[in-house]
Amino acid sequence: MAGREVRSGRSAPDVVVVGTGPVAAGVLAAWGARARAVDEVPTAAPASALTGARVVVLVAHPGDLASVAGRRGPQGHAPAVAHAQRTFAAAREVRAEHVVVVTSALVHGAHPDRPVLHDDEPVLTGARAVPDGLVGHLLAVEAVVARAARRRSPRVTVLRPAAMVGRGTDTFVTRHFEAPRLLVVRGVERPWQLVHVDDVGAATVFAVEHALTGALTVGPPDMLTPEQVSAAAGMRTVALAPATAFGTAERLHRVGVLPAPAAELAYVVYPWTVAADRLTAAGFTPRYSSAEALDVLLEGVRGRLALGGRRVERRDAAALGAAGAAVALLGTAAIWRQARRRG
C-alpha cells in the first residue's frame, strides 16, 4: 500500500484522506494532525488502509489534467469505479461514521443559458453526459456514491466545488490562462467563480463537524465578469463563433493533438457557477474570494507559455493540452495571419 501519514501528539489520526494530487493535498492540509493520507485503497485487504478511521475523505478530483485526460468510456473509468467501491466497502468494514467524496460541479454540465447551480441540481445523464476525460471520470465515481448513500451507514457527503485553483492544480480551466489570449464565445457572458483548494479542504472539515450530508456545492459568493478577468490577467480576448470554437476543438481531439474531449471546452466558455446554499446557510465562509483565487491562478501559470516574438505554429497547441487554451492559441494565430495579410 502506498501511503503517507501525518501524526502529532499521542493520539492516532482518525481521518483518512484517500487520493493524490493538489486537491488531496489541500484536503489533507485542512485536517492537519487529525489526518493521515493514503494514495489508494488496495485490492488486497482494503480495510487495512482505513484502520482506525472515523472519517474517510475520498478525493475523486485529482486536480491534475494529465492523470485523467486519456480516459474514455466505461472501460477507461472502470479503475476509478472499482476504487470508489473498495473505499466504501472498506469504510463500512472499519465502521467509519462519515465518508466525504470530493468531485466537482463539472458533473452538472455547462451551457450558454446555465443558471447558478444549487445543491440539488441533477448531474449529467443520458445524451448530455460526457463519457470521456475528467467529467466522465467524476460522473462514474458519483454513480458509486449515489448507490452508497442509500445505505444507512456511514453518512455520505459529496462536495462539488466550482473551478479549483491553488497548490499546483492543473486543469483545463487553469490551462485556459496559459494561452496568449482568453477564448470567449460570441454572444455568451461567462461569469468566473474560482475556489481555492484550501477552501475545499476546509469545507470537508466543516461538513463533517456540522453533520451535513448529501450533495453540497462549494464556492465563494463573488463572481467575476469576463472584463474583470481579462483586466486582472492582463490578457486580451479572442472571440469565436461557437461552431468555430467547438469544431476546432473536435478536430484537434480527433487527430490526437488534444487528449481531452472537445466537449470540455464548454467549461471555459459557458457558465457553471455555484450557490453553495447549504454550506453558506450553516455558516461556512471561504477564506479566498474569486478575485483572490484568480490572483493565485495567475501566479501559478505565469511563465508557463512564453511565445515572445516567435511564430505561433499549430504544434504549440499540443503543449497546452486543454481545449480552451489550444483553440484560443489557434484563434490568435489566425488573427495574426489576417493582420499580416492586411498589412
N, C-alpha and C positions, 0 to 999 in steps of 0.2 A: 504494500500500500504506500502510495506517495502521500506524504502528509507533512504538515508543519504545525508546531504548537506554540501558543503564547501563554505563558504561565506567570503568575505573580502571587506572592504570599503563600499561604499554606493550602488554600482551597483549590481544588482542581476546577478547570473551566467546565461550565455546564451548558455552554453554547458551542455548537459545531457549525462552522461556515464551510459549505461544500462548493468548490468551484475554483477556477483560476482566472487570472486576468485582472484588469484595472477595476472592474466593478466589484469583484470579490475582495480586492484589496481595500476598497472603500468601506465595504460592509464589515470586514474584519477590524479595521481601524475604529469604527464606530462602537463596536462591542468591547474593544480593549482587552484587558486581562481576563475578562469573563469567557473569552472565546478561544478555541483552537481551530485551526484550518486544516481541511482535508481536500486534496486536489480532486479526488473522485472516490465514490463508494465502490469497492472492488467486487468482482463477481464471486470470489471465494470468501466466505464468511463476511458478508457485507455488514452485519450488525457490529462487528468488531471495530469498524471505523467510527461508529457513533456511540460507543460505550460511555455511559455517564451523561449523555446529552438530555437536558430538559427541553432545549430549543434547538431546532435544526433549521439553518438558513441555506436553501439551495439556490445558488446564483446561476440562473439559466442563461442570462445575457453576459457574454464574456467581455464585451467592450473591445473586442479585437476582431476587426473585419476579416483578417486572413484565416481565422480559425473556423469560420462557417461559410465563407463566400462560395465555395465549390460544392456545397451540399445540395443535392437535387432530389426532389420527390420523397416518397416514403422510405425508400432504401437509404437515401442519404441521411435521413433524420432518425433512422432506427437506433443507432447507438445512444442518441440523446433521450429517446423514449425509454429504452431499456435502463439507462442510468437513473432517470427520474423514478421509474418503477422500483428499482432497487433501493433508492434513497427512502421512498415512502415505506417500503416493506421493512427496511432496517429501523426506521424511526418508530414504527409500531412495535417491533420486536424489543427495542430498548425502552419502550414506554415513554417516548418523548411526549411532552404535553402540547407543543406547538411547532408546526412547520411553516416557515415563511419562504415563498418562492419569488424570486426577482426575475421578471420578464421585461416587458416594455409596452407602452401604449401603442407601439407599432402594430400590435395584434388587432387593433381596431381599424386599421387602414387609414389612408389619406386620399382625399379627393377635393375638387375645386370648391364645393359648397359644404364642406365638412364643418359642422358646428363644434363648439367646445365639447370635449369628451368628459362625460361624467362616469362615476364609478360603476354604474350598472349598464354601461354601453356594451352591447354584444361584440364578440370577437368576429373576425372574418370567417365566413363559411361559404361553401358552395363555389359559385362562379367567381366570387370576389376574393376568394382565398388565394394566397401567394404560396405555392408549394416549395419554392426554391429559396436558397440563401438564408439570411438571418431571420426574416419574418416567418418562413416556413419552419425553421428550427424552433422558434418560440411558440408557434401555434401547436407544434407537435408536443412540446412539453406541457403546454396549457391543457391539452386534452387529457393528459395523465393527471394533472392537478384537479381538473373538474371531476374525474372519477373518484379520486382520493377524498375530495371534500364531501362526498356523500356519506362517508363513514362517520361514526360517532366520535372517534378519536383517531389521531390527535386533531387539535384545532388547526385549520388551514387558512393561510392568508396569501394572496398573490398581489404583489406590488407591480404596478405598471407605470414606470416613470416616463416623463417626457424625454426629449433628446438629451442624452447624458454627456457630460464633459468632465475633464479633470483626471488626474492620476494616470495620464498616458492613454486615455481612451482613444481608440482608432476605429471609427465607424464611417459609413457613407455620409453621415451628417458632418463630422469633423473634417473629412477629406473634401467636402464641398468648399471649404475655405482655403484649400491649397491650390486652387486654380487661379489664373491671373485675373479673372473676373467672376462675379457671382451670377449664377444662372437664375433667371426668372422666366416664368411662362406668361406670355401676354394675356392680359385680362384677368389675372388671378392675384389677389392680395394675400400673401402668405405671412401670417404673423409668426414670430420666432419666440419660442419658450424653451429655455435651456435649464437643466437641473444638474447640479454638481454631484458626483458620485458619493461624496461625503454626506450629502443630504439624503441620498438614497439609503446609505448605511444607517443614518440616524433614524430614518423612517422605519426601518426594520426593527430597531430597538423600541421605538415609540409604539408600533403596532402590537408588539408582544406585551409591553408594560401596561397598555391600555386594553388588552384583550380584544383587539379589532380583528375580525375575521372577514373572509370573503375577498372581493376584489377592491383594491384601493389605487386610484391614480395618484401620482406624485409629481409635483412641480411647483415652482414659485408663483406668486399671484401676478407678477408683472409679465407683460409680453411686449416684444419689440417689433416695430414696423420694419419693412424691408429697407426703408430710407435710413432708419436709425442703425440697422445692422451694417449697411453699406458704408455709412459715415464712420462708424466705430472701427470697422475693418480697414478703412482707407482704400476701398476697392470699388471700382465701377461695376455696373451690371451688364450682362448680355441678355437681351430679351429675345426669346424664340417662340414661335407658334408651338402649341402642344404637339401637333403631328410631327413637326420637325425635331423637337427635343426627344420625344419618345421613340420616333423612328430611328434617329441616330443612335440612341442607346441600345435599341434592339439589334441594329446591325453590328455594333461593337461587341455585343454579347454573343451574337451568333458566330462571329469569326474568332472568338476567343480572346479578344482584347480586354473585355470586362468579365471578370469571374462572377460578379454578382448579376442577378437577373435585372433586366431593364425596368421591370415594374417597381423596383426600389427607388427609381428616380422620383416617384410620386412623393416620397417623404422629404425631399429637399425643395420641392416646388409647390406642394399643396399643404393645407393646414392639417395639423393633428395635435393641437394644444389641449391641455387637460385642466379640469377644475379642481381636483384634489378635495372634493367636498367633505368626505368623512374625516380625513386627516385634519383638515382645517377646522372643522367643527369641534374636533376633540382637543384642539389647541396646539397642533404641530405647526411650527414655523421654520421654514428652511433658512439656513444661515446665508446662503447665496441667492441674490436676485438673478433674474435672467441677464440683466446688464453686467453684473459681476461675473456670472458664469461665462458670458461671451468674452470678457477680458481674459479669463483663464484659457478658453479655447484658442483665442488668437495668439496668446503667448506660447501655447503648446505647438501650434503649426508654423510659427514664424521660422522662415528659412528652409522649410522643407522642399519648396519648389522655387529655385532661383533661375528664372529664364534669362535675365539680363538682356542683352541685345541680340541673342542668337535667334535664329528662325525657329518658329514653333512648328514641329512636324507631327505627323499622325502618331508616331510611336510614343510620344510623350504621354498620350492618354493612358497607356498601359501602366506607367509608373504611378498614376493616380489611383487606379483600382476601383473607383466609385463612379457610378453613372453620372451624378450631377457634376462632379469635377471634370470628368472626361468630356461630357457634352459641352460644358462651358469653355473648356480649352479649345475644342474644335470650333465652336461658335466664334470664339475670339480670333482664332486663326483665319476663319472665313472673313471676318470683318476687316482684318488687316490686309488680306489679299484684295478685297474690294477697294480699300482705301489706296493701296498701291496702284491698282488699275486706274482709278480716278485721277491719281496724281500723274 
